[in-house]
Amino acid sequence: MADKSDYTRESLLYGSDILVIYRDPVTPPKPAPGQPGTHSNFTPREPEIFIAVLSDSHIVAFNGHVDLGTGIRTALAQIVAEELSVTFDSVTMVLGNSVEAPNQGPTIASASIQITAEPLRRAAAQAREYLLTLAAKHFDTEHSLLSCQNGAITPSDNNRSSVSFGELLLGSRHALKLADEVLLKPVSHYTLVGQSTSRVDIPAKATGQLTFIHDLRLPGMLHGRVIRPPYVGHDSGDFIGNSLIAVDESSVAHLPGVVSVVVVGDFVGVVAEREEQAAAAAKQLKIQWRSIKGLPQLDNIEQALLDLPSKQRILLKEGDLDSALATAQHPLNRHYVWPFQLHGSIGPSCSVADANEDGLHVWSGTQNPHSLRADLARLTGLDEGVITITRMETSGCYGRNCADDVGADAVLLSQAVGRPVRVQLTREQEHTWEPKGAAQYMAIQGGLNADGSPAGYRFNTRYPSNSAPTLALLLTGAASPIDIPFEMGDRTSVPPYRYPHRQIVCDDVPTLVRASWLRGVSALPSTFAHESYIDELAYLADEDPVTYRLRYLADNRACELVEALAERANWKPSTANANPRNDGEWRYGRGFAYAQYVHSKFPGFGAALAAWVIELKVNVKSGRVVVENLYVGQDAGLMVNPAGVRHQVHGNVIQMLSRTLKERVTFEDGLPTSREWGGYPILRFSELPPIDVMLLDRPELPPLGVGESASLPGAPAIANALFDATGVRFTHPPFTPETIRNAVKASFRLPMEAIS
């Protein structure tokens, strides 16, 4: 992809020999229901540009989302190149920069291609049509007799030379407001979209070019470290911002390189000439804190969730559920508990800030550049117009990690010393202070009728989250730690199966610890409950779990995916655990699960459809699980870049295996004890099974988000395979060897001497 160094922001806004498609300045867009807002009323002073066609026919395109390793920089460029009929290499994408890119909200919910690419596609198509109009005048011919190809327009008679985009633009400035209705290229004419394309971000990473925020160095840059309060991992309570008693600056005055100790409320940081000097000073700085009281007891997460005050939302109520449950032939009530989990960024969060007389510039790995800018304005009192957020690559987040927190840390330290400051968190700070993926409690009341059909379905869920405000705002007192529940517990709360009598209830609850969205949000635990339960119904009905699902799946498109994956995996119908295969201490099983990720506040919108087939073996003596084969199918509609979709599916699968089999945050006295990788193990490459990915090709259907959907069926597919192997239902992930060993012993399905 070409470099974008041949343009400036000023040239796009005021230069000639250029075509820009823009929209007028707007206040921050209203977030989708249940999505995080920006806490800002800032209106840009200049138009927001989506497409710029330069005098050399190069295209610069702008999107407000960022590439979190998902490959959207590549896919968005394909969309633009397709609509303008130019080569892929002639498009440069600018993503997420708070000054240059339009404010399209945070990069979440796998919505970049499904939603925020739509105005970009329109802008590219509008530019194409305008260029064709200019060419019609140039050739004195009909618009319909012209065609675009490789950045030029050619008459259909082929008797005249083509004219390049740049030639058509010479001599004047062309600026068009983004239109609501534009003639889009038919899908049948696509030549770039739908084709696998190599990701444009990989070469720079592979050759060691500056890509990651951790590698950025600025002239005159200093290094900072922060010292967090003793209420580790919490952001609600009277003690927030009020716990610091004293800081003894003289305790580090003798250390080499120390420039400053910065104290604002409960925020404490040190600045030094070199990184190791800042780390040493942070370790030796003597600080006196008040004792912390009132932390929640988290030894029993299930009970802690149930004890939270709640506000009930009845999302859906159909049929006569009470009567249906009362007359069920086989009542079946279950509850499921999902643990707190970490985003687990391999590299601790890092940021660089430069506060000077001209304003504030922050280089960050944030997924929300415009939201971060608004938070920094609240923190510093600066106008958002003088704050620039440049988004750089980071070590992965899969949701709200510490990227925004460390950006605000760097800002406070840079303001204090008047020089650029780089701050990188320690591994312990990243693990303990990151907004955890929320734990979740789910209860289901239902049962089976005499004919094997589902009698009814009452689903109740609790998901504690407050969206995790940027930490420096709370520590400095710039924002109050008001623990208002964030209504994100209703994702995929409605199962995909036909239950004629059902009630779906969400109990909105405050936080137990600092918590925010992690890949799958509440949809992932809810799917674990839905798919574990339907599998148990199939078993009680003495039916094959796939056949049973197909009978009650309400969506034909979902049925097609399920049938295709079952065939791909050579699924042989039989009742689960009817005749498990044994080999000494090993038991073998297979499991199935299906889901569609439904995001945003109920009723929300659907992303891709996905299904898993798992084949595993479990050692009933040690509890060890080995996933031997894994089949995953996905229907994402039109795939802009099938290679990118495949990468996303693989990433989902790897992370989901880890989250299901290993990951759980542990606590002691209300504080997280998972402080390093030894205390929070993740999947090793040696534990990966062969992964067979089946992508349904549906170019005639709109694209659906792919960044999260493939993770949803993972945990229930594994749980269902464990049941097939052992006859034990597992309802509380992760399925560690200890968990499995204890559950199998307690089941009395095997002689005790065989598993002691």
N, C-alpha and C positions, 0 to 999 in steps of 0.2 A: 504494500500500500504506500502511496506516495507521501512524502513529507509535507507538512502544512506550513513550513517556515516562510513561504512566499506571500503571506497575507498578514495583515494586522487587523485588530478589532476596528480601528478607526477607518481603515480602507473599506471594510465591509459596510460600515454604517454611512460613510460619506463619500467614498471613492466613485470613480466612473469606470466605464468599460467592465461592468459587472452586473449580474442579475442576482437579486436576493429575494427570497420569499420569507416574510416575517409576520409576526403578529404584534399588535400594539401592547405596550406595557400593561401588565395586569397584576393585581394583588396575588399573593400566593394562592394557588389553586386549592379549592376546598377538597380535603382528602375524601376518599371513598369512605362510606360508613364503617366505623370500626378501625380505620387506619390512623396512624399517627399524623398529627398536624405539625405545622412549623412554628406555631406561637408567634406569628409575624403578620404585620399589616404592610410590610414594605412593598412599594411599587417601584419597579425598575424605572430608571430615567430614560432608558433607550429601548428601542424595539428588540424583541427576542427573535433571533434569526434561526430558521430551520434549514434552509438551503442557500448556498452561495455558489454561483457559477462564475469562475474567474476568467480573466481575459485570455489565459492559455488553455481554456476549456476544462481545467481541473475543477472538480466538485468538492466543496467542503460542506459537510452536513453536521447538524448539531442535534443532540438528544440529551434530555435532562437526567437520564439514568446512567449508571456506571457499570463497568464490566467487573464483576466479582469473581472472575475466573470462569464465567459461564459462556464466554465466546460471543456476547452480543455485539461487540465492536465489529466482528466479522459479519454476523448476520444482518445487522442494520446497514452495513455498507452494501451487502448484496441487494437489499431491498431498494436502496437509492439507485444503485447502478442499473438494476432491472428497469425501474420506471423511466430512467433517463436514457436507457439504451447506450450506456457507456461501458467501458471495460471496468472490471472490479478494481484494478490498480489505480484508476483515475479518481477514486473517491477516498477522501480522508474523513474519518469520523472524529468529532470532538464530543466527549462524553463528560457530563457532570460538573464541568467547571462552572462555578457559581456566577461568573461574570459573562462568559460566552454562551453557555448553554441555557435553553429555556427551563424554567422551573416546572418540572413535571412530577414533583413529589419524590418520595424515597424509593429506592430500588428494592422493592419487596414483592412478594406474592407471585413471583414468576410472571410479572405483568409487562415486561419490557417489550417483547415481541407481540404479545396478545393485545396490548392496549396502547402503550406509549409510542409504539412504532407507527401507529395509524396516521397521526398528523404529519410525520416525516414522509411517509409514503405519499400522502396527498400533496405535500409541498414539492416533492420530486416530480410527480405527475403534472402538477401545475406549471412547474418550470419547463417541462418538456413541451406542453401545449403552447406556452408562450413563445418558446424558441421556434416552434413550427410556424406560428403566426408571423414572427419576424422573417423567417425564411420564405414564407409565401409571398411577402412583399418584395423580398430580395430577388426572387426568381420570377415575380409577376405570374404566379400560378396558383392553383387551388391548394388549400391546406391538405386535402385528402390525397393529393398526388405526391406528397413528400414522405420521406421516412428517415428516422433517426438511426444512426449506427456509429458506434465508437466515437462519440463526441462530435459528430458532424451530421448534416442533413443533406439528403440527396434527392433530386427529382426522380420520379419513377421512370421517365423516358431515358435516363442514363446518358443523355446527350450533352449534359452540362456537368461541370465539376461540382463536387460537393462543397458546402460552406461549413466551416467549423463553428461551434458554439461561440468561441472567442471572437471570431470575425463579425458575427452578428451583433455582438455587444459593443464593438468599438465606437467611441465617440459620444457615449451618453451613459447615464446611470439608469438601471431598470430595477424598480422595487415594487413588489406586489404583496398585498396583504394575503395571508393564507386563506384560501377559499374553503367554504363548507362543503361544496359539491365540486368534484373534479372528475374528469374522465380518466379512470384507471386502466392500466394495461390488463387485458384478459389473462387469466391464469394459463389458458391454453397457449399463450404466446411467450411464456416464461422460458428463458434460456439460462439464467443465473440462479434465480430463486428455485429451490428444490434440488440443487446440485451440491454435492459435498465439496466444501472449500476449506483449504488449510487456514487455520487460525492465524490472524495477523500479529498477535501478541507473542507468539512462541519464539520466533527468531531472535528477538532482542533478549528474551530471557535465557535462551540457550547459549547466546554468545556473551553474556555478562554485561550487556548494556544497562544504563540506568533505567530501571523499571520500577523497582520497589522503593517505597518510602524509607525503608530502613537504610538504604544506601545513599540517600540525598545528603550532600554537604554544601553549605553556603559559605561565602567569604565572611570571616569574622565570627563564625558560628561557635556558640558555647554549648555545653551539655548540661542537662538537668536530670534530677531524680526527684521523685516525690515520696513522701512518707505518709502512708494512709493512717486514719484513726483506728482505734481498737475495735470499733463495731464493724468488723470485717464482713463485707458482702451485704450490708444492710443500707437501705436508703429511706426508711420510715421510722419514726419514733422521736420523742422529745429530745433525745441526745444528739440528733443529727445537727451538726454545725455548732454545737454548744459544749463540746467535751474537752477542748484544749485548755490546759491551765497555764503552762509556761514552756518556752523553748530557750534552751541555753546555747546561744550562738557561740559563746566562747569555747564550747566543747569541740568545735571544728575549726576554730580560728587558726590553729597551728598547722592545719593540713595544707599541703601544697595544692595550688591551683584553685582554691575555693574563691569564688567571686561574690556570692551573696547567699543569704538564707532568707527565704520569702515566706511570710506568714500572713494569711488572710482567713480569719475565722478558724475552722478546722483544717484548712488547706495549709500544708507545710511542704516546701520544696527547697532544694539546694541547687545552685548553679556553679559550675566549675569549668575550667579551660578544657579539660579532657574528660572522656566518659568514665574512665576508671576512677578519676579523682572525685567525680560527682557520686559515684556508687559508694566509695569509701566514706565520704562525708555523710551521705544518707544513713549509712550503717552506724556511724559513731555519734550522730547528733543526739543530744540528750533532750528528751521531750517528756513532759509530765501531762498525763491525761486523767480525766475523771473516770472512776469506775463506771462500767456500763450495766444498767439494770433494765429488765423488761424485755429481754430477747425471747423470741418464741422457742419453745422446746421442739426440737426437730428429730428426736430419736425415733419417733414413730410418725412418718410422713402422712400415712393414711389418717391417723387420728388428728394430726395437726390440720389437715385439710378440712376434715369434718367439723372441727371446732371453730373454724373461721365464721365471722358474721357474713351473711349473704343477702343479696337482693335477687329474688327469683324472676326469671324471664321465661314465660311459657312461649316457646317458639312455634310449636305446631301441635294441634289437637284434632284428631280425626276419629270417627267411629265411636263406639261405646266400649272403651278400654276396660273399665272396671268389670263390666259383665263378661267380657271376653276372657279376662284373667280368672274370674271366679269359676268359669265353666271349663277351663283348660284341663285336658286329660292328664297332662304332665306339666305342672308348674315348674318354671325354671327361673330362678333369680340369681344373678351374678353381679359381682363388683370387680373392678379392675383399677390398678393404681400404677401410674407412670411416675418414674423418679425425676428429681431435678437432674439435669444434664448440662454439660458445658458445650459452648461452641467449639472449644478446643483448638483455637488458632495455633498452628505449629510455631509461628514466631510471635512473641509478645507484641502488643500494639505499640505503634511508634508514630510520632508526628514532629514536624518542624514548624515553628512560628517565627515571624519577623514583624514585630510591632515597632513602627517608626512614625515620624511626624506626618507622613503621607497616608497612613492608615495601617491596616493589618493584613498580612498575607500568611495563610496557613496551608501547608502541604499535608494532606491527610489521606488515610485509607478508609474514610467514611463511606457508608452506603447512602448517606443523606446529606449531600453538600449544602443544599439550601436550608435544611433544617439546622445543620451545624452552624451556618452563618447566623441564623436567627438567634440561636443559643449564645453565640459569642457576642452578639450585640447586647443581649441582656446581661451578660457577664461583665462586659467592659464599659457599657454605656455609649459605645460608638454607634454611629449610623451604619446600617447594613450596607449602604452604598460604598463605604470605604473599606469593606472587608471582602477579601478574595479567598475563596477556597479552591485550591488546585488538587484535584483528586489523583492520587497515584496508587499503583498496585500495592497490595499488602498480602498477608499470608493466609487470607481466607477468613470469612466471618460466618456465612450461612445465617445471618441475622444480626441482631444488635449486640456486638461485643464491646470492647473497651476503646474502639477507634475514636469515637467522639470524646470520650473522657480524656484521653491522653492529648488530644488536640487542644482542649481547654486548658489542661495543665501547662502545655508549652506556651500558650498565650499569656497566662499569668506570669510565668517566669520571664518571658521575653519583655513584657511590659515593665517588669521590675528592673531589668538590667539594661534595656535599650539596645539590645543586640539580638540577632537570631539565636534561638535556643532549640536544640533537639532533645526530645524526651522519649525514652523507651522504657516501658514497664518491665519489671522483673517477671519471671515465670510465675512466682507465687502471687504477685499482684494480679496478673492476668487471670489466673485460675480462680482466685478467691473473690475478686471484685467484679469480674465480668457479670453482666445481667444473665443469670442462669436461664436455660430453657426450663420453663415452668413445669413443676410436677402437676399431675392431674388425677382427679378421682372420678370414676365413672360407674354408675350403677344401672343395671338393666333388670326390669321385671317383665317377664313374659312366660311363654310356655308353648306347648304343643297340643294341637287338637288330636282327636282319635284317628283322623285320617292322615296324620303326619304333617299337616299344614301349620304354619305359625299362628298362635292364638292371638297374640298382641305384643306390643313393644312400648314399654315406658323407659325412656333414656334420660338420665340426669347426670350432669357433668359439672365439675368445679375446677377452675383454672386460674390460679392467682397471679396477677400481673398488673403493674401500674405503668408500663411502657418505659420504665427506667430512665428518669430525667438525667441529663448530663451531670456527672458527679460534682464538678466544680461549682455548679450553680447551687447545689445543696450545701457543700462544705463551706462556701464563702457567705452563705446567707442571701445570695441573690435570688433564690427561689425557696419556697417553703416545702418541707417534705410532707405534703398532703397525700395521704395514701388512698387515692380514689381508684377503685377497681377499673381496669381497662377492659372494655367489653370485647375480648378476643377469645372467649371460651366456646364460641358457637360454630367454629369452622367444621364443616363436614359432620355436623351433629345429627343430620338426618341420614339414616342408612339407605343404601341404594335399592333395598329389597321391598317388595309389596307386603306390608303389614297392614291389613285393613283397619285395624284398631291400634292407634298409636298416639303417644304424647312425647314431645321432645322438650326438655326443660334445661335451661342453663342457669346455674347459681353463680352470679358474679360475685367474686370474693376479692378482698385486698391481698397484698403480698405477704408471704412468710419471710422471704429473703428477696434481695434485689433480683428481679426476674423480668424477662422480656421475650420477644419472639426468637425462636430458633427454627430451623428448617422443618416445615410441616406444621408449625404452631400447634394449636389444639386439635387440628384435623388428624394429625398423626396418632396421638393417643386414642382419639375417638374411633378412628378406623381400627385400631387394635381391638377395641371393645366390640365394635360391630361385627368384625370378621371372625373373632374368636367365638362370638355367640352364635352366629349363623352356622358355624362349623359344628358346634355342639348340638344345635337343633337337627342338623343332618344326621349326626350320630344317633340321637335318640329316635329319629325316624327310620333308622337302619337303612340309610341311603348314602350313596356316594356324594361327597361334599361338593364336587363340581356340578354334578347333575342337579343336586338340590338347589344350588345357587341359580343355575340357569332357569329353573322353573319359576323363581320369584324375582329375578332381576327385572326391573321396570323399564330398562332402556335397551332397545335392540342393538344399538351401537356397542353397548357394554357386552351384550351376549356374543356379538361377533368377535370381540377381543378375547373373551374368556374361551370360546370354542377354538379360536386359532392358537392360543397359547397351550391349551390342553393337548391339541394335536401336535404342536411343536415339541412338547415335553414327553410325548408318548404316554399320556396319562391313561391308565387302565382303571375303569370304574370299579370301585369296591367301597364298602363301609370302612371308615377309619378304624385302625387297631383291631381289625377282624382277624388278621393272621400275620402279626408282625414278624419280620425276619430276625433271627437271632444268630449271633456268632460269638460264643463265649460270653464275655461281659458286654459286648456291643449289641445294641438294638438299632434297627434301621426304620426310618419313617420318611414320609413325604407329606408336604402340606401345601395348601393353596390359599390365596387371598386375592381380593380385587378391591379397587377403590378409584374414585375420582376426587381429586382435590377440589373442594368447594371453598373458596376464599372470600374474605371480607365479611362484614357483619351480616347476619342472617337476613334474607335468604342467600345472599352472596352470589358469586359467579363461579362457574366451573372451569378448571384448567384441564390438563391432559388426563386421560384414562390409563390406568396401569394395573397389571396383575403379575403375581409371582407364583412360581412353582419351586419348592425347595425339596431337595433330597439330602438327608443327613443321617449321621449315625451318632449315637450317644452311648457313652460308657457308663453303665448304671452303678459301677463301683466308684469311679472317680468323679463322675458328673461331667466329664469333658464332652463337648459337642464338636463334631467335625462336619461342616457343610461340604458335601461331596459334589453336588451339582446345583446350579441355580439358573432358572429360566425366567426372564422378565420380558413382558410384552407391554408396549405403550402405543396409544393412539393419541397423537397430538395434532391431528388435522394436517394442514399444510406444514411441512417442515422446511423452513427457509434454508437451513444448512443441516442436512441429515447427519453429517459427521459430528457437528456440534451437539445435536440431540443425543447421539450415541455416547459422546463424552459425558454429557449430563447424566444420562441413565447410569453409566458406570460409576460416576461419583456418588450418586444417590445410593446405589447398591452397597458400595464399600462403606460409606458412613453408616448406613442403616444396619449392616451386619455388626458393626462396632457398637452402635447404640443399643442394639438388642441383646447382644451377648456379653457386653463388658461394662458399659458406661453408667455410672451413678455417682452423684455427688454425695459424700458422707459429711455428717455434722457431729459436733460435740459441743455441748453447752450453748447451742444456738449458733455456732460459728462453723463455716465450712472447713473441713480438714483435708479436702482434696487439693493439695497445694502444688503438686508436681506430677509428672507422668507416672511415678511409682504409686502415687495415691489415687491416680485416675487413669487406669490403663486403657489403651485404645488398641484396635485391631492391628496386627502385624501383617506385612505383605505375605509372609509364609503361611498365614491362615486363610488367604483368599482362595475361594473355589473357582473353577471355570465358570464364567458368566456368559450365558447365551442370551443375546439381546435380539428381540424381534420387534421391529418398528413397522407398524401398519402404515402403508403409504396412502394418504387420503388428500391429494392435492386439491380436490374440488371443495374441501371444507376449510373454514377459517382456521388460522393457526391458534393453538392453545398453549398456555404456559407449560414449560417442561422442567423448570428448575427444581420442583419439589415433589411432583406427583409420584414419581417412581419410588420414592421412599416409603409411601404410606402402607403398601401391602406387606412390607418386609417383616415387621415384628409378628403380626398374626400368622403369616405363612410359616415362620419358624415355630411359633407356639403350636400351631396345628400339626406340624411335622413331629414335634416332640410328643404330642398326644398319640399320634399314629404309632410312634416307636415305643412309648412307655405306658400308655393308658392314663397318663396324668395330665390334667389341665393346668397350664401355667398362666397366671393372671397378673403377676407382678414382675415386669422386667427390671433389671437385666437378668437373663438366664445364665447366671454364672455356674461354674461347677458346684459350688457349695449349695446354691439354690436347688439345682437339679438333684444332687445327691440326697439332700434332706427330704425333698418332695417325694422322690421315688421310695425312700425308706418308709416314709409315713403312709404311703399308699397301700402297703402290705400286698402289692401285686407280685412281689418276688420274695423268695425265701430270704430271711434276714442275713443268713450266712453268706449269701451270694453277693451282697452289696456292703458288707461290713468292712 
